[in-house]
């Protein structure tokens, strides 16, 4: 194994890590140790074969379905009956499947388990060390915000930071138990009924039947998978003092599928917002088209909205969402517009999602009563439509409009002719009397350069000669650059692919060749520090595309592309055993199948492809540990009319923990205000 020389750890706990612990974390969260071999390889491969055969038979049965890899039914339930079997296919299809099964069994029987590859190296101490770190009650190992590496934080500090958010009585309230799910399902059904979307009369069966939409939104009703959201944080290591970015995982909660539906339906609408940026690449294209030849004296404003998601008042936010939605919907071609009753339905559904964001932290249950949780699918759509109305109102008030105004969710980039114009915009943005929680206190106004996402936009040589702003890569100084080590058990193609992709990203961003050479050289050095060799890297660093090629490719993505033909996939885990098998030859199509109508309909004359799913990465060890926070019994300890938060946390950590979340029974008089009365505000300082 090539030695890794950068440890890439934000040790925020000042915890004394052993050399092995530091090395284990230095591999990074995406690193995959070589998995243990399967005990019964044949049984596993035959299970994957059955899945493959089922997929082929279903496609044969429904060969009239849209042949488009981008086609995903937005109302396809997640919890489907995967045991249902399609009837056998045609004679040639079944003959082919029989041959595939025989080929796979033969390949398993001839497989040599002693066969080794150069990449089958996994330090024997690694998994033991990861488990040791995961079981340590005193620390939490988690992601740093902005993808800046691994953070180690004291468990007590992590809980403190969580309470720092949750004790904000404007945004959250402490609940005295689990929500009444029966009432919530009833509320959702009432929304569906109100908009005639709950059921319809099936004239064939002569009975009332739930609509496809109702089945989608209500698919978790009565299922054991239903759960509360879970509150967790990413560590903002670039902030002093340390802060956490709050996120609520909403998967399989009562609002999850309603939120997914809203997001899917409104994606085409919110992308019509004039300021909308899908990524920093959109801004690069915009700046390439923009020439400042007549007036080169202007100011660059870069700003972000303070804690946008939990700061949006729900009622006002819904009204502003509606205003934006109606306006942008009317700008769509007639055939693409949403009907008025669908907009009304989506707004009611959005209110249901916002009003019922219940989640746990420790054994305590909270409800978010202002804003939306980062982590629910519709959060971005809601926030963007809200800000569309807000920024439109502010810009309409401005006498001097910005030369350019763009926004990526809550990050703003604008160019103003005068500093005073930029300052007035920010003042008006943060001064709306009906939106006291919406502020923009973090910003820069500069007549030379500005930093936006991963870009530094500046007035360089190109600006002086052509009037176009120059761009270079921006990287936070706290970034640990934990690039994937070469000995991670990923498919071999992963390593050159991500390296070339990153080089191309740098080339696209950097308008100046010298800027590109500097960042490329730094990238090369950082990869060497991650254990890569010169022999491996040097050929890859010659393969990047020119900036003009990359810009042309980016422009092509703006135009609709022809749908690609779907391919039949054989799914399997990426294991030393499966990588050593000749699965591709086992699946090879025969001429007999390719020349028949049924073969053409199913395979489209294309060979099946193998999809290797990665096995357990290092991150899985610590996401489970972080989730154990939710089994802490956070029993408030009252001393002289104050809540002793430190003792409460310490006792919870030291107590043997069960792995079930039991809500702390609160009496009717005990709530979030009681925390404040008992001195929690002192802790928040």
C-alpha positions as CSV (number, residue, x, y, z in Angstrom):
1,X,0.0,0.0,0.0
2,X,1.3,3.5,-0.9
3,X,1.6,5.7,2.1
4,X,-0.9,8.5,2.6
5,X,0.7,11.6,4.0
6,X,-2.3,13.9,4.7
7,X,-4.5,12.9,7.5
8,X,-7.4,15.2,6.6
9,X,-9.0,15.3,10.0
10,X,-10.7,18.2,11.8
11,X,-10.1,17.1,15.4
12,X,-12.6,19.5,17.0
13,X,-12.7,17.4,20.2
14,X,-8.9,17.6,20.8
15,X,-9.3,13.9,21.3
16,X,-6.0,11.9,21.3
17,X,-6.3,9.6,18.4
18,X,-3.9,6.6,18.0
19,X,-1.9,6.4,14.8
20,X,-4.2,3.6,13.5
21,X,-7.3,5.7,14.3
22,X,-5.9,8.7,12.5
23,X,-4.9,6.6,9.5
24,X,-8.3,4.9,9.4
25,X,-10.1,8.3,9.3
26,X,-7.5,9.6,6.8
27,X,-8.9,7.2,4.2
28,X,-12.0,9.4,4.0
29,X,-15.7,8.5,4.3
30,X,-15.9,7.2,0.7
31,X,-13.1,4.6,1.2
32,X,-14.3,1.0,0.9
33,X,-12.4,-1.7,2.6
34,X,-12.2,-5.0,0.7
35,X,-15.3,-6.9,1.8
36,X,-15.3,-10.4,3.2
37,X,-16.0,-13.2,0.7
38,X,-19.5,-14.5,0.4
39,X,-19.9,-17.9,2.0
40,X,-22.4,-19.2,-0.6
41,X,-21.5,-17.5,-3.9
42,X,-23.8,-19.7,-6.0
43,X,-26.9,-18.9,-4.0
44,X,-26.1,-15.1,-4.2
45,X,-25.5,-15.2,-8.0
46,X,-28.7,-17.2,-8.6
47,X,-30.6,-14.5,-6.6
48,X,-29.2,-11.9,-8.9
49,X,-30.1,-14.0,-11.9
50,X,-33.7,-14.2,-10.7
51,X,-33.8,-10.4,-10.5
52,X,-32.3,-10.2,-14.0
53,X,-34.8,-12.7,-15.4
54,X,-37.7,-10.9,-13.8
55,X,-36.6,-7.6,-15.3
56,X,-36.4,-9.1,-18.8
57,X,-39.8,-10.7,-18.5
58,X,-41.5,-7.5,-17.2
59,X,-40.0,-5.6,-20.1
60,X,-41.2,-8.2,-22.5
61,X,-44.7,-8.1,-21.0
62,X,-44.8,-4.3,-21.1
63,X,-42.7,-3.6,-24.2
64,X,-45.0,-0.7,-25.1
65,X,-43.6,1.4,-22.1
66,X,-41.6,4.5,-23.0
67,X,-38.1,3.4,-24.0
68,X,-36.4,6.3,-22.3
69,X,-33.8,6.0,-19.5
70,X,-34.9,9.4,-18.2
71,X,-38.5,8.2,-17.8
72,X,-39.4,7.7,-14.1
73,X,-43.1,7.5,-13.2
74,X,-43.4,10.3,-10.5
75,X,-46.2,8.3,-8.9
76,X,-44.4,5.0,-8.7
77,X,-44.7,3.7,-5.1
78,X,-41.4,2.9,-3.4
79,X,-42.9,0.0,-1.4
80,X,-43.9,-2.2,-4.2
81,X,-44.5,-6.0,-4.2
82,X,-41.1,-7.2,-5.5
83,X,-42.3,-10.8,-5.3
84,X,-44.7,-10.4,-8.2
85,X,-43.5,-12.4,-11.2
86,X,-44.3,-11.7,-14.8
87,X,-45.3,-14.6,-16.9
88,X,-42.6,-16.4,-19.0
89,X,-41.4,-14.5,-22.0
90,X,-41.4,-15.9,-25.5
91,X,-39.7,-19.1,-26.6
92,X,-36.4,-17.4,-27.5
93,X,-36.3,-15.2,-24.4
94,X,-36.8,-18.2,-22.1
95,X,-34.2,-20.2,-24.0
96,X,-31.7,-17.3,-23.5
97,X,-32.5,-17.1,-19.8
98,X,-32.0,-20.8,-19.4
99,X,-28.6,-20.6,-21.0
100,X,-27.6,-17.6,-18.8
101,X,-28.5,-19.6,-15.7
102,X,-26.4,-22.5,-16.8
103,X,-23.5,-20.2,-17.7
104,X,-23.5,-18.5,-14.3
105,X,-23.6,-21.8,-12.4
106,X,-20.7,-23.1,-14.5
107,X,-18.7,-19.9,-13.9
108,X,-19.3,-20.2,-10.1
109,X,-18.2,-23.8,-10.1
110,X,-15.0,-23.0,-12.0
111,X,-14.2,-19.9,-10.0
112,X,-10.9,-20.1,-8.1
113,X,-11.4,-18.4,-4.7
114,X,-7.7,-18.3,-4.1
115,X,-7.3,-15.9,-7.1
116,X,-5.8,-12.6,-5.9
117,X,-5.6,-9.3,-7.6
118,X,-3.3,-6.4,-6.9
119,X,-6.2,-4.4,-5.4
120,X,-7.2,-7.0,-2.8
121,X,-5.4,-5.3,0.0
122,X,-7.2,-4.3,3.2
123,X,-5.3,-3.7,6.4
124,X,-6.4,-6.3,8.9
125,X,-6.6,-3.6,11.6
126,X,-8.9,-1.3,9.6
127,X,-12.4,-2.6,10.4
128,X,-11.5,-3.2,14.0
129,X,-10.3,0.4,14.3
130,X,-13.4,1.8,12.7
131,X,-15.7,-0.2,15.0
132,X,-13.6,1.0,18.0
133,X,-14.1,4.6,16.9
134,X,-17.8,4.0,16.2
135,X,-18.3,2.5,19.7
136,X,-16.6,5.3,21.5
137,X,-19.2,7.1,23.5
138,X,-17.2,10.3,24.0
139,X,-16.9,11.3,20.4
140,X,-18.9,11.7,17.2
141,X,-17.2,11.2,13.9
142,X,-19.1,13.0,11.2
143,X,-18.8,14.9,7.9
144,X,-17.6,18.5,7.8
145,X,-19.9,20.9,6.0
146,X,-19.1,21.8,2.4
147,X,-17.4,18.5,1.8
148,X,-14.3,19.6,3.7
149,X,-13.3,16.3,5.3
150,X,-13.8,14.3,8.5
151,X,-14.7,16.0,11.7
152,X,-14.2,14.5,15.2
153,X,-16.4,16.3,17.8
154,X,-17.2,15.5,21.5
155,X,-20.6,13.9,21.9
156,X,-21.5,16.5,24.5
157,X,-20.5,19.3,22.2
158,X,-22.5,17.8,19.4
159,X,-25.6,17.6,21.6
160,X,-24.9,21.2,22.8
161,X,-24.8,22.4,19.2
162,X,-28.1,20.5,18.5
163,X,-29.8,22.2,21.4
164,X,-28.5,25.6,20.3
165,X,-30.7,25.2,17.2
166,X,-33.6,23.5,18.8
167,X,-34.0,25.9,21.7
168,X,-35.0,28.6,19.2
169,X,-38.6,28.9,20.2
170,X,-39.5,30.8,17.0
171,X,-38.5,27.8,14.8
172,X,-39.1,24.7,16.9
173,X,-41.4,23.5,19.6
174,X,-40.9,20.6,22.0
175,X,-43.7,18.0,21.8
176,X,-45.1,16.0,24.7
177,X,-45.2,12.7,22.7
178,X,-45.5,11.2,19.3
179,X,-47.8,13.0,16.8
180,X,-51.3,11.6,16.2
181,X,-50.6,9.8,13.0
182,X,-54.3,8.8,12.6
183,X,-55.2,12.5,12.5
184,X,-52.4,13.3,10.1
185,X,-53.4,10.6,7.7
186,X,-57.0,12.0,7.9
187,X,-55.7,15.5,7.2
188,X,-53.9,14.3,4.1
189,X,-56.9,12.4,2.9
190,X,-59.1,15.5,3.4
191,X,-56.7,17.4,1.1
192,X,-57.0,14.7,-1.5
193,X,-60.8,14.7,-1.2
194,X,-61.0,18.5,-1.3
195,X,-59.3,18.5,-4.7
196,X,-61.0,15.3,-6.0
197,X,-57.9,13.3,-6.0
198,X,-58.6,10.6,-3.4
199,X,-60.7,8.2,-5.4
200,X,-62.7,7.7,-8.6
201,X,-65.5,5.4,-9.7
202,X,-64.2,2.5,-11.7
203,X,-67.0,1.8,-14.2
204,X,-65.4,-1.5,-15.1
205,X,-65.3,-2.8,-11.5
206,X,-68.3,-0.7,-10.5
207,X,-66.6,0.4,-7.3
208,X,-64.8,3.4,-5.9
209,X,-61.0,3.0,-6.2
210,X,-58.1,5.1,-4.9
211,X,-56.4,7.2,-7.5
212,X,-52.8,6.5,-8.4
213,X,-51.8,9.8,-6.7
214,X,-53.6,8.8,-3.5
215,X,-51.9,5.4,-3.5
216,X,-48.5,7.2,-3.9
217,X,-49.1,9.7,-1.1
218,X,-50.7,7.3,1.3
219,X,-48.4,4.3,0.6
220,X,-46.9,4.4,4.1
221,X,-50.2,4.4,5.9
222,X,-50.3,1.4,8.2
223,X,-46.7,0.4,7.5
224,X,-44.1,-0.3,10.1
225,X,-41.5,1.7,8.1
226,X,-43.2,5.0,9.1
227,X,-40.9,6.9,11.5
228,X,-40.0,10.3,12.8
229,X,-37.5,12.4,11.0
230,X,-34.0,12.4,12.6
231,X,-32.2,15.6,13.4
232,X,-28.4,15.7,12.7
233,X,-25.7,18.2,11.8
234,X,-22.8,18.7,9.5
235,X,-19.9,20.5,11.3
236,X,-19.2,24.0,9.9
237,X,-15.4,23.8,10.5
238,X,-14.9,27.1,8.7
239,X,-16.9,28.9,11.4
240,X,-15.6,30.3,14.6
241,X,-17.0,29.4,17.1
242,X,-17.9,26.0,15.8
243,X,-21.4,25.7,14.4
244,X,-23.5,22.9,12.9
245,X,-25.7,22.9,9.8
246,X,-29.0,21.4,10.9
247,X,-30.6,18.7,8.7
248,X,-33.6,16.5,9.2
249,X,-33.7,13.2,7.4
250,X,-37.3,12.8,6.3
251,X,-37.2,9.5,4.4
252,X,-40.3,7.4,5.1
253,X,-41.8,10.1,7.3
254,X,-45.5,11.0,6.9
255,X,-44.7,14.0,4.8
256,X,-42.0,12.4,2.6
257,X,-44.0,11.3,-0.4
258,X,-46.1,14.5,-0.5
259,X,-42.8,16.4,-0.5
260,X,-41.4,14.3,-3.3
261,X,-44.5,14.9,-5.4
262,X,-44.3,18.6,-4.9
263,X,-40.7,18.7,-5.9
264,X,-41.3,16.6,-9.0
265,X,-44.3,18.7,-10.2
266,X,-42.6,22.1,-9.6
267,X,-39.1,21.4,-11.0
268,X,-40.0,22.8,-14.4
269,X,-41.6,25.9,-12.8
270,X,-38.9,27.1,-10.5
271,X,-36.3,26.7,-13.1
272,X,-38.1,29.5,-15.0
273,X,-37.0,32.0,-12.4
274,X,-34.8,34.5,-14.1
275,X,-32.1,34.4,-11.4
276,X,-32.1,30.6,-11.3
277,X,-28.7,28.8,-11.3
278,X,-28.6,25.1,-11.3
279,X,-24.9,25.2,-10.4
280,X,-21.9,27.4,-10.8
281,X,-21.5,26.2,-14.3
282,X,-24.6,28.1,-15.3
283,X,-22.9,31.3,-14.0
284,X,-19.8,30.5,-16.0
285,X,-21.9,30.3,-19.2
286,X,-23.6,33.6,-18.3
287,X,-20.3,35.4,-17.7
288,X,-18.9,34.0,-21.0
289,X,-21.7,35.7,-22.8
290,X,-21.5,39.0,-20.9
291,X,-19.2,41.8,-22.2
292,X,-18.5,44.9,-20.1
293,X,-17.0,47.2,-22.8
294,X,-18.8,50.5,-22.3
295,X,-18.5,50.7,-18.5
296,X,-15.8,48.8,-16.7
297,X,-16.3,50.5,-13.4
298,X,-18.8,48.4,-11.4
299,X,-19.0,46.4,-8.1
300,X,-19.4,42.7,-7.6
301,X,-21.8,41.7,-4.8
302,X,-21.6,38.1,-3.3
303,X,-24.0,37.3,-0.5
304,X,-25.9,34.6,1.2
305,X,-29.2,34.6,3.1
306,X,-28.8,33.8,6.8
307,X,-30.2,30.4,7.7
308,X,-32.8,30.6,5.0
309,X,-34.6,27.2,5.4
310,X,-35.7,27.6,9.1
311,X,-36.3,31.4,8.7
312,X,-39.2,31.5,6.2
313,X,-42.6,32.2,8.0
314,X,-44.9,29.5,6.8
315,X,-48.1,31.5,6.0
316,X,-46.2,34.3,4.4
317,X,-43.9,31.9,2.6
318,X,-46.8,30.0,1.1
319,X,-48.4,33.2,-0.2
320,X,-45.1,34.3,-1.8
321,X,-44.6,30.8,-3.2
322,X,-48.1,31.1,-4.8
323,X,-47.3,34.5,-6.3
324,X,-44.1,33.1,-7.9
325,X,-45.7,29.9,-8.9
326,X,-48.6,31.6,-10.7
327,X,-46.3,34.1,-12.4
328,X,-43.7,31.6,-13.6
329,X,-46.4,29.0,-14.6
330,X,-48.0,31.6,-16.9
331,X,-44.6,32.1,-18.6
332,X,-44.6,28.4,-19.7
333,X,-46.0,27.3,-23.1
334,X,-49.7,26.5,-22.8
335,X,-49.1,22.8,-23.1
336,X,-46.7,22.8,-20.2
337,X,-48.7,24.9,-17.7
338,X,-50.2,23.5,-14.5
339,X,-54.0,23.9,-14.2
340,X,-55.2,26.3,-11.5
341,X,-56.6,23.5,-9.4
342,X,-53.3,21.7,-9.5
343,X,-51.5,24.8,-8.1
344,X,-54.1,25.0,-5.4
345,X,-53.6,21.4,-4.5
346,X,-49.8,21.7,-4.4
347,X,-50.1,24.7,-2.1
348,X,-52.3,22.7,0.3
349,X,-49.9,19.8,0.1
350,X,-46.9,22.1,0.8
351,X,-48.7,23.5,3.9
352,X,-49.2,19.9,5.1
353,X,-45.5,19.2,4.7
354,X,-44.4,22.4,6.4
355,X,-46.9,22.1,9.3
356,X,-46.0,18.5,10.1
357,X,-42.2,18.2,10.2
358,X,-41.8,16.1,13.3
359,X,-38.4,14.7,14.3
360,X,-36.4,13.4,17.2
361,X,-33.2,14.5,18.8
362,X,-32.2,12.1,21.6
363,X,-35.4,10.8,23.0
364,X,-37.1,14.2,22.7
365,X,-39.6,15.0,19.9
366,X,-39.8,18.3,18.2
367,X,-41.9,20.0,15.5
368,X,-40.6,22.7,13.2
369,X,-43.1,25.6,13.3
370,X,-41.3,28.0,11.0
371,X,-39.6,27.4,7.7
372,X,-38.8,24.1,6.1
373,X,-36.3,21.4,7.1
374,X,-33.2,21.0,5.0
375,X,-33.6,17.3,4.1
376,X,-37.2,17.2,2.8
377,X,-37.4,16.9,-1.0
378,X,-39.5,20.1,-1.6
379,X,-37.2,22.3,0.6
380,X,-35.3,23.8,-2.4
381,X,-38.4,24.4,-4.5
382,X,-40.2,26.1,-1.6
383,X,-37.2,28.3,-0.8
384,X,-36.5,29.3,-4.4
385,X,-40.1,30.2,-5.2
386,X,-40.2,32.2,-1.9
387,X,-37.0,34.1,-2.7
388,X,-38.2,34.7,-6.3
389,X,-41.1,36.8,-5.0
390,X,-38.9,38.5,-2.4
391,X,-36.1,39.5,-4.7
392,X,-38.5,40.6,-7.4
393,X,-40.2,42.9,-4.9
394,X,-36.8,44.3,-3.8
395,X,-35.5,44.8,-7.4
396,X,-38.8,46.5,-8.4
397,X,-38.1,49.0,-5.6
398,X,-34.6,49.8,-6.9
399,X,-34.2,52.8,-9.2
400,X,-30.8,51.5,-10.4
401,X,-31.2,47.8,-11.5
402,X,-28.2,45.5,-11.3
403,X,-26.3,44.8,-14.5
404,X,-26.5,41.1,-13.7
405,X,-28.3,39.2,-10.9
406,X,-28.2,35.5,-10.3
407,X,-28.9,33.2,-7.4
408,X,-28.1,29.6,-6.4
409,X,-30.8,28.8,-3.7
410,X,-29.6,31.2,-1.0
411,X,-26.3,32.4,-2.5
412,X,-26.6,35.7,-4.5
413,X,-24.3,37.0,-7.2
414,X,-24.9,40.4,-8.6
415,X,-23.1,43.3,-10.4
416,X,-24.0,46.9,-9.7
417,X,-22.8,50.1,-11.3
418,X,-22.2,51.7,-7.9
419,X,-21.4,50.5,-4.4
420,X,-24.4,52.5,-3.1
421,X,-26.7,50.6,-5.3
422,X,-25.4,47.2,-4.0
423,X,-25.7,48.5,-0.4
424,X,-29.2,49.7,-0.9
425,X,-30.2,46.3,-2.4
426,X,-28.9,44.5,0.7
427,X,-30.6,47.0,3.1
428,X,-33.9,46.6,1.4
429,X,-33.5,42.8,1.2
430,X,-33.1,42.6,5.0
431,X,-35.5,45.3,6.0
432,X,-38.9,43.9,4.8
433,X,-41.2,44.5,7.8
434,X,-43.4,41.5,7.0
435,X,-40.2,39.3,6.8
436,X,-38.2,40.1,10.0
437,X,-36.4,36.8,9.9
438,X,-35.0,37.1,6.4
439,X,-31.6,38.7,6.6
440,X,-28.5,39.0,4.4
441,X,-25.7,39.8,6.8
442,X,-22.9,37.9,5.2
443,X,-21.7,39.6,2.0
444,X,-18.8,41.2,0.1
445,X,-18.9,44.2,-2.2
446,X,-15.8,44.7,-4.2
447,X,-14.8,46.6,-7.4
448,X,-12.1,44.0,-8.2
449,X,-13.4,40.5,-7.4
450,X,-15.9,38.3,-5.6
451,X,-16.3,34.7,-4.4
452,X,-19.4,32.7,-5.3
453,X,-19.7,29.0,-4.6
454,X,-16.5,27.4,-6.1
455,X,-15.7,30.4,-8.3
456,X,-13.6,33.6,-7.8
457,X,-14.8,36.1,-10.4
458,X,-12.3,39.0,-11.0
459,X,-11.2,41.7,-13.3
460,X,-8.1,40.2,-14.9
461,X,-6.2,40.4,-18.2
462,X,-9.1,39.1,-20.2
463,X,-11.3,41.8,-18.7
464,X,-8.9,44.5,-19.7
465,X,-8.7,43.3,-23.3
466,X,-12.2,41.9,-24.1
467,X,-14.5,43.2,-21.3
468,X,-15.2,39.7,-20.0
469,X,-14.7,38.9,-16.4
470,X,-12.0,36.3,-15.5
471,X,-12.8,33.2,-13.4
472,X,-10.6,30.9,-11.3
473,X,-11.2,28.1,-8.8
474,X,-12.0,29.0,-5.2
475,X,-11.1,26.5,-2.5
476,X,-11.7,27.0,1.2
477,X,-8.4,26.9,3.2
478,X,-10.0,24.4,5.7
479,X,-10.5,21.8,2.9
480,X,-8.6,18.6,3.7
481,X,-8.8,17.2,0.1
482,X,-9.6,13.7,1.1
483,X,-9.5,12.3,-2.4
484,X,-10.3,8.6,-2.8
485,X,-7.2,6.6,-2.1
486,X,-6.0,4.2,-4.8
487,X,-6.5,1.1,-2.7
488,X,-10.2,1.7,-2.0
489,X,-12.3,-1.2,-3.3
490,X,-14.0,0.7,-6.0
491,X,-14.3,-0.4,-9.6
492,X,-10.9,0.4,-11.3
493,X,-12.6,2.8,-13.8
494,X,-13.6,5.0,-10.8
495,X,-10.1,6.4,-10.2
496,X,-9.1,7.7,-13.6
497,X,-12.7,8.9,-14.2
498,X,-12.9,11.2,-11.2
499,X,-9.4,12.5,-11.7
500,X,-10.1,13.5,-15.3
501,X,-13.5,14.9,-14.3
502,X,-11.8,17.1,-11.7
503,X,-9.2,18.3,-14.2
504,X,-11.9,19.2,-16.7
505,X,-13.8,21.0,-14.0
506,X,-10.7,23.1,-13.2
507,X,-10.2,23.8,-16.9
508,X,-13.8,24.9,-17.4
509,X,-13.7,27.3,-14.4
510,X,-10.3,28.9,-15.1
511,X,-10.5,31.4,-17.9
512,X,-6.8,32.1,-17.5
513,X,-4.2,29.4,-18.4
514,X,-1.9,30.4,-15.6
515,X,-4.7,30.0,-13.0
516,X,-5.5,26.5,-14.4
517,X,-1.8,25.4,-14.3
518,X,-1.6,26.5,-10.7
519,X,-4.7,24.6,-9.5
520,X,-3.8,21.6,-11.6
521,X,-0.3,21.4,-10.1
522,X,-1.9,21.6,-6.6
523,X,-4.3,18.8,-7.5
524,X,-1.4,16.6,-8.7
525,X,0.5,17.2,-5.4
526,X,-2.6,16.4,-3.3
527,X,-3.2,13.2,-5.2
528,X,0.4,12.2,-4.5
529,X,-0.3,12.9,-0.8
530,X,-3.2,10.5,-1.1
531,X,-1.0,7.6,-2.2
532,X,-1.1,7.9,-6.0
533,X,2.0,7.4,-8.1
534,X,3.5,9.6,-10.8
535,X,3.2,6.7,-13.3
536,X,-0.5,6.5,-12.7
537,X,-1.2,10.2,-12.7
538,X,1.0,11.6,-15.5
539,X,-0.9,10.0,-18.4
540,X,-4.3,11.2,-16.9
541,X,-3.1,14.8,-16.6
542,X,-2.6,14.8,-20.4
543,X,-6.1,13.7,-21.2
544,X,-8.1,16.8,-20.2
545,X,-10.2,18.7,-22.8
546,X,-9.7,22.3,-23.9
547,X,-11.8,25.0,-22.3
548,X,-13.6,25.7,-25.6
549,X,-14.6,22.0,-25.9
550,X,-16.0,22.0,-22.3
551,X,-17.9,25.3,-22.9
552,X,-19.4,23.8,-26.1
553,X,-20.4,20.7,-24.3
554,X,-22.0,22.8,-21.5
555,X,-24.0,24.8,-24.1
556,X,-25.2,21.5,-25.7
557,X,-26.7,20.5,-22.3
558,X,-29.0,23.5,-22.4
559,X,-30.8,22.1,-25.4
560,X,-33.1,19.0,-25.0
561,X,-31.3,15.8,-25.8
562,X,-32.7,12.7,-27.6
563,X,-33.7,10.1,-25.1
564,X,-31.3,7.2,-24.8
565,X,-32.4,3.6,-25.2
566,X,-32.7,1.7,-22.0
567,X,-30.4,-1.2,-21.4
568,X,-31.1,-4.4,-19.6
569,X,-29.0,-4.5,-16.4
570,X,-27.6,-7.4,-14.4
571,X,-27.1,-6.1,-10.8
572,X,-24.5,-7.5,-8.4
573,X,-22.3,-6.3,-5.5
574,X,-18.8,-5.2,-6.3
575,X,-16.9,-8.0,-4.6
576,X,-13.5,-9.7,-5.2
577,X,-15.5,-12.8,-6.2
578,X,-17.9,-11.1,-8.6
579,X,-15.1,-9.1,-10.1
580,X,-13.2,-12.3,-10.7
581,X,-16.1,-13.9,-12.6
582,X,-16.7,-13.6,-16.3
583,X,-20.3,-12.4,-15.9
584,X,-20.3,-10.4,-19.1
585,X,-19.7,-13.5,-21.2
586,X,-22.4,-15.4,-19.3
587,X,-24.9,-12.8,-20.4
588,X,-23.9,-12.5,-24.0
589,X,-26.9,-12.4,-26.4
590,X,-27.2,-15.1,-29.0
591,X,-27.8,-14.2,-32.7
592,X,-31.1,-16.2,-32.4
593,X,-32.4,-13.7,-29.7
594,X,-31.1,-10.6,-31.5
595,X,-32.8,-11.5,-34.8
596,X,-36.2,-12.2,-33.3
597,X,-38.9,-9.6,-32.7
598,X,-39.1,-10.3,-29.0
599,X,-35.3,-10.0,-28.7
600,X,-35.3,-6.6,-30.5
601,X,-38.2,-5.3,-28.3
602,X,-36.5,-6.3,-25.1
603,X,-32.8,-5.6,-25.8
604,X,-32.9,-3.1,-28.6
605,X,-30.0,-4.9,-30.2
606,X,-27.8,-3.9,-27.2
607,X,-25.8,-6.2,-25.0
608,X,-26.8,-6.2,-21.3
609,X,-24.6,-4.3,-18.9
610,X,-23.4,-5.2,-15.5
611,X,-24.1,-2.8,-12.6
612,X,-21.7,-3.3,-9.7
613,X,-23.1,-1.8,-6.4
614,X,-20.4,-0.7,-4.0
615,X,-20.1,-2.4,-0.6
616,X,-20.0,-0.8,2.8
617,X,-17.9,2.5,2.9
618,X,-16.3,3.9,6.0
619,X,-19.1,6.5,6.3
620,X,-21.5,3.7,7.2
621,X,-19.7,3.1,10.5
622,X,-20.3,6.7,11.6
623,X,-23.7,7.4,10.2
624,X,-24.9,4.6,12.5
625,X,-23.0,6.0,15.5
626,X,-24.5,9.5,14.8
627,X,-27.9,8.0,14.7
628,X,-27.3,6.5,18.2
629,X,-27.6,10.0,19.5
630,X,-31.4,9.4,19.1
631,X,-31.2,6.7,21.8
632,X,-29.9,9.1,24.4
633,X,-32.3,9.7,27.3
634,X,-32.2,13.5,27.6
635,X,-33.9,13.8,31.0
636,X,-33.9,17.5,32.0
637,X,-32.2,17.9,35.4
638,X,-33.6,20.9,37.3
639,X,-31.5,22.5,40.0
640,X,-32.5,25.8,41.5
641,X,-35.0,26.4,38.7
642,X,-32.4,25.9,36.0
643,X,-31.8,23.1,33.5
644,X,-28.4,21.7,34.0
645,X,-27.6,20.9,30.4
646,X,-24.1,19.7,31.0
647,X,-25.1,17.1,33.6
648,X,-28.1,16.1,31.5
649,X,-25.9,15.3,28.5
650,X,-23.1,13.6,30.6
651,X,-25.6,11.3,32.4
652,X,-27.2,10.4,29.0
653,X,-23.8,9.5,27.5
654,X,-22.7,7.4,30.4
655,X,-26.0,5.5,30.7
656,X,-26.4,2.2,29.0
657,X,-28.4,3.0,25.9
658,X,-31.2,1.1,24.4
659,X,-31.6,1.4,20.6
660,X,-35.2,2.4,20.6
661,X,-36.4,6.0,20.8
662,X,-38.8,6.4,23.7
663,X,-40.3,9.9,23.9
664,X,-39.8,11.5,27.3
665,X,-43.2,11.9,28.9
666,X,-43.7,15.6,29.4
667,X,-46.6,17.0,31.4
668,X,-48.8,19.6,29.8
669,X,-47.0,22.5,31.5
670,X,-43.5,21.5,30.4
671,X,-42.4,22.6,26.9
672,X,-39.9,24.7,25.1
673,X,-40.7,27.8,27.1
674,X,-39.9,25.8,30.3
675,X,-36.5,25.1,29.0
676,X,-36.0,28.9,28.6
677,X,-37.4,29.6,32.0
678,X,-34.9,27.2,33.5
679,X,-31.9,29.0,32.1
680,X,-31.3,27.3,28.7
681,X,-30.7,30.8,27.2
682,X,-27.5,31.0,29.3
683,X,-26.3,27.8,27.7
684,X,-27.1,29.2,24.2
685,X,-24.7,32.0,24.8
